């Protein structure tokens, strides 16, 4: 596995699936936890929900690191035309119908409520609606890919490691003081760029550290985060972009990624892993509906509601993701194949 980049990796496929489930748990947990998070409590619900909130924070950084591990390892991606056309076709075009659907749902909600039809439009512009900030950030991140590959190819190994470590430290420091207003701003994109680059380097050199050391450090970082949280330090908790950049979460996320790079999973999880992108896009609508359905009989049982809605959301979103992927593949293969897309005149600017 060392230094080898393949289209599929069973261990990282499993990590994708676990991370997707963790993202759903973050959001389902937040439905009950965030109302009480500002006031420290030592009740069972508060403690368990705090643990859920902390141990799931590796999910978004890991998504970015997995992408970095493979994308930065493919030298073809330094070609602007090849990478941009491929990324837009495979990721951002399938996203457009879902964005339109989510925007329509927000406007419909305004029609029934406050009738502030500009608010969803503002969210659409800056990426601040539902959970779509990640996709806006990803778009900015992908714009940087060809430049990063060209730069890394010109640097020696030690320089890459040193620069990546310095970049990560700078990100942790700068995010402590920053508050971003839009998902595609330079501050957000550059911060996640540190995870992106780190993903490739950890993937290449993960065997320099024992796999169990990765695991021990990760759990230690989660424990420190929990203790600090219980002491009343909630600086990272409420900011959409900042909360994945506390020093302990950075270290824990890198270690979890390193652990999964170090293990060998034999089971083929590629089919479910390939759906995680669509599961992410659909999951928030699903869990919002499920919370409304379960509130009449589970609202007094917070933990049971959080756990049951999380599992149900994962299953239902997986089914919706499979259906959508089948439909999208049929439409794209019939009306605009990848070959036709790549030959479109818009890409002539890179010739």
C-alpha positions in Angstrom: 0.0 0.0 0.0 2.9 2.3 0.6 3.2 5.0 -2.1 0.6 3.3 -4.2 -2.4 5.1 -5.5 -5.4 3.1 -6.8 -8.9 3.8 -7.7 -10.2 1.7 -4.7 -8.9 1.0 -1.3 -11.1 -1.2 1.0 -9.8 0.4 4.2 -10.5 3.9 3.0 -13.8 2.8 1.5 -14.8 1.7 5.0 -13.6 5.0 6.4 -15.7 6.9 3.9 -18.8 5.0 5.0 -18.0 5.5 8.7 -17.3 9.2 8.1 -20.7 9.6 6.3 -22.5 8.0 9.2 -20.5 10.3 11.6 -21.7 13.4 9.6 -25.3 12.2 9.9 -24.7 11.7 13.7 -23.3 15.2 14.0 -26.4 16.7 12.5 -28.9 14.5 14.2 -27.2 15.0 17.5 -27.1 18.8 17.0 -30.9 18.9 16.6 -31.1 18.2 20.4 -27.7 19.1 21.7 -27.2 22.7 20.4 -30.1 24.1 22.3 -28.4 23.2 25.6 -24.7 23.3 24.5 -24.0 26.8 25.7 -24.8 25.9 29.3 -22.5 23.2 30.7 -24.4 20.4 32.4 -23.4 17.1 33.8 -26.6 15.3 33.0 -26.4 12.0 31.1 -27.9 13.5 28.0 -25.5 16.4 27.9 -22.4 14.2 28.5 -23.4 11.6 25.9 -24.4 14.2 23.3 -21.1 16.1 24.0 -19.2 12.9 23.3 -21.2 12.4 20.1 -20.4 15.9 19.0 -16.7 15.5 19.7 -15.9 12.0 18.4 -17.7 12.6 15.1 -15.5 15.7 14.3 -13.0 13.6 12.4 -15.5 13.0 9.6 -15.2 16.2 7.5 -11.4 16.4 7.7 -11.2 12.7 6.8 -13.3 13.2 3.7 -10.9 15.9 2.6 -7.8 13.8 3.4 -9.2 10.8 1.4 -9.7 13.1 -1.6 -6.2 14.5 -1.2 -4.7 11.0 -0.9 -5.9 9.9 -4.3 -6.3 13.2 -6.3 -2.9 14.5 -5.5 -1.4 11.1 -6.3 -2.7 11.1 -9.9 -0.3 13.1 -12.0 -2.9 13.4 -14.8 -4.7 15.9 -12.5 -2.0 18.5 -13.0 -3.6 19.1 -16.5 -6.2 21.8 -16.0 -8.5 20.7 -18.8 -8.5 17.0 -17.7 -9.0 17.7 -14.0 -11.6 20.4 -14.2 -13.7 18.7 -16.8 -13.6 15.4 -15.0 -14.4 17.0 -11.6 -17.3 19.1 -12.8 -18.8 16.1 -14.7 -18.5 13.6 -11.9 -19.2 15.8 -8.8 -20.6 19.2 -9.5 -23.1 18.5 -12.4 -24.9 15.7 -10.4 -25.1 18.2 -7.5 -27.1 20.8 -9.5 -30.5 19.1 -9.5 -30.2 18.5 -5.7 -29.2 22.1 -5.1 -32.3 23.2 -7.0 -34.5 20.8 -5.0 -33.1 22.0 -1.7 -33.4 25.7 -2.7 -37.1 25.0 -3.7 -37.8 23.4 -0.4 -36.4 26.5 1.4 -38.5 28.8 -0.7 -41.5 26.7 0.0 -40.8 26.9 3.7 -40.7 30.6 3.4 -44.0 30.6 1.6 -45.6 28.9 4.5 -43.7 30.9 7.2 -41.9 34.2 7.3 -42.1 34.9 3.5 -38.5 36.1 3.4 -37.8 34.8 -0.1 -34.4 36.6 -0.2 -32.9 34.6 2.7 -32.7 31.3 0.8 -31.2 33.2 -2.2 -28.5 34.6 0.1 -27.8 31.1 1.4 -27.6 29.9 -2.2 -25.0 32.5 -3.1 -22.7 31.9 -0.1 -23.3 28.2 0.5 -25.1 28.8 3.8 -28.1 26.5 3.3 -28.7 23.1 4.6 -25.3 21.3 4.6 -24.1 22.5 1.2 -21.3 24.6 2.5 -19.0 21.6 2.1 -19.6 21.4 -1.6 -18.9 25.1 -2.1 -15.7 24.7 -0.2 -14.8 21.6 -2.2 -15.3 23.6 -5.4 -12.7 26.2 -4.3 -10.4 23.4 -3.2 -10.6 21.6 -6.5 -9.6 24.8 -8.3 -6.3 24.6 -6.5 -5.5 20.9 -7.4 -3.5 21.3 -10.7 -1.3 24.1 -9.0 -0.6 21.9 -6.0 0.4 18.9 -8.0 2.8 21.0 -10.1 4.3 22.5 -6.9 4.7 19.2 -5.1 6.4 17.6 -8.1 9.1 20.2 -7.8 9.8 19.7 -4.0 11.9 17.1 -2.3 10.3 14.7 0.3 11.5 16.5 3.4 10.4 19.9 2.1 6.9 18.5 1.5 6.6 17.1 5.0 7.9 20.3 6.6 5.7 22.6 4.6 2.6 20.4 5.2 3.2 20.4 8.9 3.8 24.2 9.0 0.7 24.7 6.9 -1.4 22.7 9.3 0.0 24.6 12.3 -0.8 27.9 10.6 -4.3 26.7 9.8 -5.0 25.8 13.4 -3.6 29.1 14.6 -5.4 31.3 12.1 -8.8 29.5 12.4 -8.8 30.2 16.2 -9.1 33.9 15.4 -11.2 33.7 12.2 -14.9 33.8 11.5 -15.8 33.1 7.9 -19.0 34.3 6.2 -19.0 32.1 3.1 -18.0 28.5 2.4 -15.9 29.4 -0.7 -13.9 32.2 0.9 -10.1 32.0 0.8 -9.9 31.4 4.5 -12.1 28.4 4.4 -10.7 26.8 1.3 -7.0 27.4 2.3 -7.7 25.9 5.7 -9.1 22.7 4.2 -6.3 22.7 1.7 -4.0 21.8 4.7 -6.1 18.6 5.3 -6.1 17.9 1.6 -2.3 18.0 1.4 -1.8 16.1 4.7 -4.0 13.3 3.3 -1.6 12.6 0.5 1.4 12.7 2.8 -0.1 10.5 5.5 -1.2 8.0 2.8 2.3 7.8 1.6 4.2 7.6 4.9 1.6 6.2 7.3 3.8 3.2 8.2 6.3 5.4 9.9 4.0 5.2 12.9 2.5 2.1 14.5 -1.2 1.8 13.7 -2.1 1.4 17.4 -0.2 4.5 18.3 -2.5 6.4 15.8 -5.5 5.0 17.6 -4.2 5.8 21.1 -3.4 9.4 20.2 -6.8 9.9 18.5 -8.7 8.8 21.6 -6.4 10.8 23.8 -7.2 13.9 21.7 -10.9 13.2 22.0 -10.6 12.9 25.8 -8.7 16.2 26.1 -11.4 17.9 23.9 -14.1 16.5 26.2 -12.3 17.6 29.4 -11.7 21.1 28.0 -15.4 21.3 26.8 -16.6 20.3 30.3 -14.4 23.1 31.7 -16.5 25.5 29.7 -14.3 26.2 26.7 -16.7 26.1 23.7 -14.8 28.4 21.3 -14.8 25.9 18.4 -18.3 24.5 19.0 -20.6 27.0 17.3 -18.8 28.1 14.2 -19.7 26.2 11.0 -16.1 26.2 9.6 -14.0 26.7 12.7 -15.2 23.6 14.6 -13.0 21.2 12.6 -9.8 23.0 13.4 -9.2 22.8 17.1 -5.7 21.5 17.6 -7.0 18.3 19.3 -9.5 17.6 16.5 -6.8 18.2 13.8 -4.5 15.6 15.5 -7.3 13.1 16.1 -8.5 13.4 12.5 -5.0 12.8 11.1 -4.4 9.9 13.4 -7.8 8.2 12.5 -6.9 8.6 8.8 -3.4 7.2 9.5 -4.9 4.2 11.3 -7.2 3.3 8.4 -4.3 3.7 6.0 -2.5 1.1 8.1 -5.1 -1.6 8.3 -6.0 -4.1 5.6 -9.8 -4.6 5.0 -10.5 -7.5 2.7 -14.3 -6.9 2.2 -15.2 -5.0 -1.0 -17.2 -2.0 0.2 -16.9 0.0 -3.0 -20.6 0.0 -4.0 -21.7 1.6 -0.7 -18.6 3.8 -0.6 -19.5 5.1 -4.1 -22.9 6.3 -2.8 -21.5 8.3 0.1 -21.4 11.5 -2.0 -25.1 11.3 -2.7 -25.9 10.1 0.8 -24.3 13.3 2.0 -26.4 15.4 -0.4 -29.7 13.8 0.7 -29.3 13.1 4.3 -30.3 16.5 5.8 -33.8 16.5 4.2 -34.3 12.9 5.4 -33.4 13.5 9.1 -35.5 16.7 9.3 -38.5 14.8 8.2 -37.7 11.9 10.5 -37.4 14.2 13.5 -40.8 15.7 12.8 -42.3 12.2 12.5 -40.6 10.9 15.7 -41.1 14.0 17.9 -44.6 13.1 19.1 -43.4 9.9 20.8 -39.6 10.2 21.1 -39.1 13.9 22.0 -38.8 13.0 25.7 -36.1 10.4 25.0 -33.3 12.4 23.4 -30.6 9.8 23.1 -33.0 7.2 21.7 -34.3 9.7 19.1 -30.8 10.8 18.1 -29.6 7.2 17.6 -32.7 5.9 15.9 -33.0 8.8 13.5 -29.3 8.6 12.7 -29.5 4.9 11.6 -32.8 5.4 9.8 -31.4 8.5 8.0 -28.4 6.5 6.8 -30.5 3.7 5.4 -33.1 5.9 3.7 -30.5 8.3 2.3 -28.6 5.3 1.0 -31.7 4.1 -0.9 -32.3 7.6 -2.3 -28.7 7.9 -3.2 -28.8 4.6 -5.1 -32.0 5.6 -7.0 -30.5 9.0 -7.8 -27.2 7.6 -9.0 -29.0 5.1 -11.3 -31.3 7.9 -12.8 -28.4 10.3 -13.2 -26.2 7.7 -14.9 -29.0 6.8 -17.3 -29.6 10.5 -18.2 -25.9 11.4 -18.5 -25.2 8.3 -20.6 -28.1 9.0 -22.9 -27.8 12.7 -23.4 -24.3 13.9 -22.5 -21.6 11.3 -22.1 -18.3 12.1 -20.5 -16.6 12.1 -23.9 -19.0 14.7 -25.2 -18.6 16.8 -22.1 -14.8 16.8 -22.5 -15.1 17.8 -26.1 -17.3 20.7 -25.3 -16.0 24.0 -26.6 -15.9 25.5 -23.1 -12.7 23.5 -22.5 -10.9 25.1 -25.4 -9.7 27.9 -23.1 -7.1 25.3 -21.7 -5.8 24.2 -25.2 
